[in-house]
Amino acid sequence: MIYDVDQKKVVEVLGAGDVFPQPGGDVALSPDSKWFVNGYREKQANHYIVYRRADKTWQQTGSYPHPGRTSGELRVDAAPTWNRTSDAVLFPAVDPKDDSRQLFLLRIKQR
Protein backbone atom coordinates (compact mmCIF):
# COMPACT_ATOMS: atom_id res chain seq x y z
CA MET A 1 0.00 0.00 0.00
CA ILE A 2 1.06 3.56 -0.59
CA TYR A 3 0.08 5.87 2.21
CA ASP A 4 -0.07 9.64 1.67
CA VAL A 5 1.00 11.25 4.92
CA ASP A 6 -0.44 14.64 3.95
CA GLN A 7 -3.87 13.20 3.19
CA LYS A 8 -3.54 10.61 5.98
CA LYS A 9 -4.94 7.84 3.84
CA VAL A 10 -4.01 4.95 1.55
CA VAL A 11 -3.85 6.28 -2.02
CA GLU A 12 -2.74 3.19 -3.93
CA VAL A 13 -2.65 -0.58 -3.49
CA LEU A 14 0.10 -2.40 -5.38
CA GLY A 15 -0.96 -5.75 -6.79
CA ALA A 16 -3.61 -8.20 -5.75
CA GLY A 17 -3.01 -10.88 -3.14
CA ASP A 18 -1.66 -13.32 -5.73
CA VAL A 19 1.04 -10.91 -6.99
CA PHE A 20 3.12 -10.67 -3.81
CA PRO A 21 3.37 -14.03 -2.01
CA GLN A 22 5.04 -12.44 1.04
CA PRO A 23 4.34 -8.70 0.97
CA GLY A 24 6.19 -8.18 4.25
CA GLY A 25 9.52 -9.19 2.68
CA ASP A 26 12.29 -6.89 1.52
CA VAL A 27 10.95 -4.17 -0.77
CA ALA A 28 12.36 -1.30 -2.80
CA LEU A 29 10.75 1.47 -4.84
CA SER A 30 12.77 2.64 -7.84
CA PRO A 31 14.17 6.19 -7.73
CA ASP A 32 11.79 7.25 -10.53
CA SER A 33 8.87 5.67 -8.60
CA LYS A 34 7.80 3.67 -11.67
CA TRP A 35 8.91 0.25 -10.41
CA PHE A 36 8.56 -1.73 -7.22
CA VAL A 37 10.42 -4.90 -6.28
CA ASN A 38 9.46 -7.30 -3.49
CA GLY A 39 11.84 -10.02 -2.34
CA TYR A 40 10.69 -13.09 -0.49
CA ARG A 41 12.22 -16.29 0.80
CA GLU A 42 11.01 -19.75 -0.15
CA LYS A 43 12.90 -22.70 1.37
CA GLN A 44 16.62 -22.08 0.76
CA ALA A 45 16.30 -19.34 -1.87
CA ASN A 46 15.04 -15.84 -2.51
CA HIS A 47 12.73 -14.77 -5.31
CA TYR A 48 11.80 -11.30 -6.47
CA ILE A 49 8.63 -9.84 -7.91
CA VAL A 50 9.26 -6.87 -10.21
CA TYR A 51 6.12 -4.74 -10.53
CA ARG A 52 5.54 -1.88 -13.01
CA ARG A 53 3.20 0.63 -11.41
CA ALA A 54 1.98 2.26 -14.66
CA ASP A 55 0.10 -0.77 -15.95
CA LYS A 56 0.30 -3.13 -12.95
CA THR A 57 2.24 -5.79 -14.86
CA TRP A 58 4.67 -7.94 -12.95
CA GLN A 59 7.18 -10.74 -13.35
CA GLN A 60 8.69 -13.17 -10.89
CA THR A 61 12.40 -13.94 -11.11
CA GLY A 62 13.99 -17.32 -10.79
CA SER A 63 15.39 -18.46 -7.46
CA TYR A 64 18.62 -17.17 -5.95
CA PRO A 65 20.03 -19.51 -3.30
CA HIS A 66 21.58 -18.73 0.03
CA PRO A 67 21.34 -21.94 2.04
CA GLY A 68 22.18 -21.62 5.70
CA ARG A 69 23.27 -18.00 5.36
CA THR A 70 20.46 -16.30 7.27
CA SER A 71 22.30 -15.16 10.42
CA GLY A 72 25.74 -14.22 11.69
CA GLU A 73 28.46 -11.91 10.36
CA LEU A 74 28.45 -13.42 6.86
CA ARG A 75 24.71 -13.70 6.45
CA VAL A 76 23.18 -12.89 3.08
CA ASP A 77 20.85 -9.92 3.43
CA ALA A 78 18.91 -10.31 0.22
CA ALA A 79 17.30 -6.87 0.25
CA PRO A 80 17.05 -5.48 -3.29
CA THR A 81 18.64 -2.13 -4.14
CA TRP A 82 17.87 -0.04 -7.24
CA ASN A 83 20.47 1.76 -9.30
CA ARG A 84 20.05 5.51 -9.88
CA THR A 85 18.63 5.13 -13.38
CA SER A 86 15.84 2.77 -12.26
CA ASP A 87 16.73 0.05 -14.76
CA ALA A 88 18.54 -2.50 -12.58
CA VAL A 89 18.28 -4.10 -9.15
CA LEU A 90 21.27 -5.39 -7.19
CA PHE A 91 21.04 -8.11 -4.53
CA PRO A 92 23.33 -10.71 -2.93
CA ALA A 93 22.96 -14.48 -3.15
CA VAL A 94 25.15 -17.58 -3.18
CA ASP A 95 26.65 -18.79 -6.45
CA PRO A 96 25.78 -22.49 -6.66
CA LYS A 97 28.92 -23.21 -8.74
CA ASP A 98 31.37 -22.53 -5.92
CA ASP A 99 29.18 -21.68 -2.89
CA SER A 100 30.57 -18.12 -2.77
CA ARG A 101 28.64 -15.00 -1.95
CA GLN A 102 28.10 -12.87 -5.04
CA LEU A 103 26.20 -9.77 -6.08
CA PHE A 104 23.59 -10.35 -8.77
CA LEU A 105 22.33 -7.71 -11.16
CA LEU A 106 18.79 -7.89 -12.46
CA ARG A 107 18.35 -5.62 -15.49
CA ILE A 108 14.91 -4.24 -16.27
CA LYS A 109 13.89 -4.13 -19.93
CA GLN A 110 11.85 -1.02 -20.55
CA ARG A 111 9.28 -1.37 -23.31
C-alpha positions as CSV (number, residue, x, y, z in Angstrom):
1,M,0.0,0.0,0.0
2,I,1.1,3.6,-0.6
3,Y,0.1,5.9,2.2
4,D,-0.1,9.6,1.7
5,V,1.0,11.3,4.9
6,D,-0.4,14.6,3.9
7,Q,-3.9,13.2,3.2
8,K,-3.5,10.6,6.0
9,K,-4.9,7.8,3.8
10,V,-4.0,4.9,1.5
11,V,-3.8,6.3,-2.0
12,E,-2.7,3.2,-3.9
13,V,-2.7,-0.6,-3.5
14,L,0.1,-2.4,-5.4
15,G,-1.0,-5.8,-6.8
16,A,-3.6,-8.2,-5.8
17,G,-3.0,-10.9,-3.1
18,D,-1.7,-13.3,-5.7
19,V,1.0,-10.9,-7.0
20,F,3.1,-10.7,-3.8
21,P,3.4,-14.0,-2.0
22,Q,5.0,-12.4,1.0
23,P,4.3,-8.7,1.0
24,G,6.2,-8.2,4.3
25,G,9.5,-9.2,2.7
26,D,12.3,-6.9,1.5
27,V,10.9,-4.2,-0.8
28,A,12.4,-1.3,-2.8
29,L,10.8,1.5,-4.8
30,S,12.8,2.6,-7.8
31,P,14.2,6.2,-7.7
32,D,11.8,7.3,-10.5
33,S,8.9,5.7,-8.6
34,K,7.8,3.7,-11.7
35,W,8.9,0.2,-10.4
36,F,8.6,-1.7,-7.2
37,V,10.4,-4.9,-6.3
38,N,9.5,-7.3,-3.5
39,G,11.8,-10.0,-2.3
40,Y,10.7,-13.1,-0.5
41,R,12.2,-16.3,0.8
42,E,11.0,-19.8,-0.2
43,K,12.9,-22.7,1.4
44,Q,16.6,-22.1,0.8
45,A,16.3,-19.3,-1.9
46,N,15.0,-15.8,-2.5
47,H,12.7,-14.8,-5.3
48,Y,11.8,-11.3,-6.5
49,I,8.6,-9.8,-7.9
50,V,9.3,-6.9,-10.2
51,Y,6.1,-4.7,-10.5
52,R,5.5,-1.9,-13.0
53,R,3.2,0.6,-11.4
54,A,2.0,2.3,-14.7
55,D,0.1,-0.8,-15.9
56,K,0.3,-3.1,-13.0
57,T,2.2,-5.8,-14.9
58,W,4.7,-7.9,-13.0
59,Q,7.2,-10.7,-13.4
60,Q,8.7,-13.2,-10.9
61,T,12.4,-13.9,-11.1
62,G,14.0,-17.3,-10.8
63,S,15.4,-18.5,-7.5
64,Y,18.6,-17.2,-6.0
65,P,20.0,-19.5,-3.3
66,H,21.6,-18.7,0.0
67,P,21.3,-21.9,2.0
68,G,22.2,-21.6,5.7
69,R,23.3,-18.0,5.4
70,T,20.5,-16.3,7.3
71,S,22.3,-15.2,10.4
72,G,25.7,-14.2,11.7
73,E,28.5,-11.9,10.4
74,L,28.4,-13.4,6.9
75,R,24.7,-13.7,6.4
76,V,23.2,-12.9,3.1
77,D,20.8,-9.9,3.4
78,A,18.9,-10.3,0.2
79,A,17.3,-6.9,0.3
80,P,17.1,-5.5,-3.3
81,T,18.6,-2.1,-4.1
82,W,17.9,0.0,-7.2
83,N,20.5,1.8,-9.3
84,R,20.1,5.5,-9.9
85,T,18.6,5.1,-13.4
86,S,15.8,2.8,-12.3
87,D,16.7,0.0,-14.8
88,A,18.5,-2.5,-12.6
89,V,18.3,-4.1,-9.2
90,L,21.3,-5.4,-7.2
91,F,21.0,-8.1,-4.5
92,P,23.3,-10.7,-2.9
93,A,23.0,-14.5,-3.2
94,V,25.2,-17.6,-3.2
95,D,26.7,-18.8,-6.5
96,P,25.8,-22.5,-6.7
97,K,28.9,-23.2,-8.7
98,D,31.4,-22.5,-5.9
99,D,29.2,-21.7,-2.9
100,S,30.6,-18.1,-2.8
101,R,28.6,-15.0,-1.9
102,Q,28.1,-12.9,-5.0
103,L,26.2,-9.8,-6.1
104,F,23.6,-10.4,-8.8
105,L,22.3,-7.7,-11.2
106,L,18.8,-7.9,-12.5
107,R,18.3,-5.6,-15.5
108,I,14.9,-4.2,-16.3
109,K,13.9,-4.1,-19.9
110,Q,11.8,-1.0,-20.5
111,R,9.3,-1.4,-23.3
